[in-house]
């Protein structure tokens, strides 16, 4: 029988991380470990979807409710039936992927039917701040080729221009985290295009996606908060050009692969993102990143500390996770 252990952890940010809806000073996560009868251990980490009310405690309670159903032959498909999309299912699913890799000695990339995984380039995120802070962060990020800029309804073009001044060669993605009105979006799009921004994430409030009908945007738009699991895709097709898949939102790697495949069939481009967290949260997402145009897995770079066996980052390039960490 598979045994499950959970632990709530707090990981401090290097400095306060501000986005349109909140300021984060530390990231609480739920650590999950699945142990079989021979002592093989699979582990994973979930931050959950905070704007939907998820917390490590609520995720732990969801997991506790399904503990009696865990069994040696457990599959990701069963978890899809037992739990809704969200952090609890993500933690269990990714821990199960790791457990199977440890039991069989078959790495996850091979179990997923993928070519041997390769390094990927991640965006580095610059949170909101005053001009001095934004410029300082942009100068410090000159080794990163791709920057993701957090903006809101007041601070947007000025942020882009400041970062352009400090890091002219950077490729830029802008993330509004639902902060813009349709009118502001229409006003900003041509100016952002002129500034060389190549992707805009979640400009409008989730649920207002119909306001994008008929929009001829000069910049591709990516659905983040509006994209959860496969059930959310119908409202996105024809309105967005990319979807940002996050394991905490969709509920694990099993659903993420299915979501990616269905999004691709609908002609949507793929991005993989994160809810902050350590290398243990990034490792399963790194597997999904192998097929994504945009990768945003910089969570550990924003935190003071990381796992004892971390993923390796260098100038924006992420190396595959070591087996001792995950996979």
Number of C-alpha atoms within 10 A of each C-alpha: 14 22 16 19 14 20 13 17 13 12 18 17 20 14 13 16 19 16 20 19 12 9 12 14 15 18 17 19 26 24 22 26 22 22 20 17 10 9 12 16 21 25 26 28 31 34 30 29 22 13 10 10 8 16 21 25 16 15 24 20 12 17 22 14 11 12 13 11 12 16 12 11 8 15 15 19 11 13 24 17 9 15 18 16 23 24 33 32 30 36 31 28 29 31 28 28 25 26 25 21 22 20 14 10 11 14 18 22 18 13 13 14 8 13 9 12 18 12 16 20 22 26 23 26 25 24 22 21 18 9 13 10 13 20 21 13 17 25 14 12 21 17 14 21 18 23 23 23 26 24 27 20 15 11 15 19 17 12 24 22 15 17 26 18 13 18 20 13 13 20 17 24 22 27 25 23 23 23 19 21 15 14 9 13 19 15 11 14 19 15 13 23 16 12 14 16 22 16 22 25 24 25 27 23 16 15 11 14 18 13 13 18 10 9 11 11 16 15 17 18 22 26 26 23 23 21 24 23 22 17 10 13 18 12 15 21 15 15 22 23 20 26 30 26 29 29 36 29 29 27 28 31 26 21 24 24 18 14 23 24 14 14 21 14 10 15 13 21 21 24 22 27 27 21 22 25 29 27 28 23 28 31 25 27 25 27 23 26 26 19 16 18 12 23 25 27 30 24 21 24 19 21 21 13 15 18 12 9 14 19 20 15 17 11 14 23 15 19 17 20 22 13 15 10 18 28 28
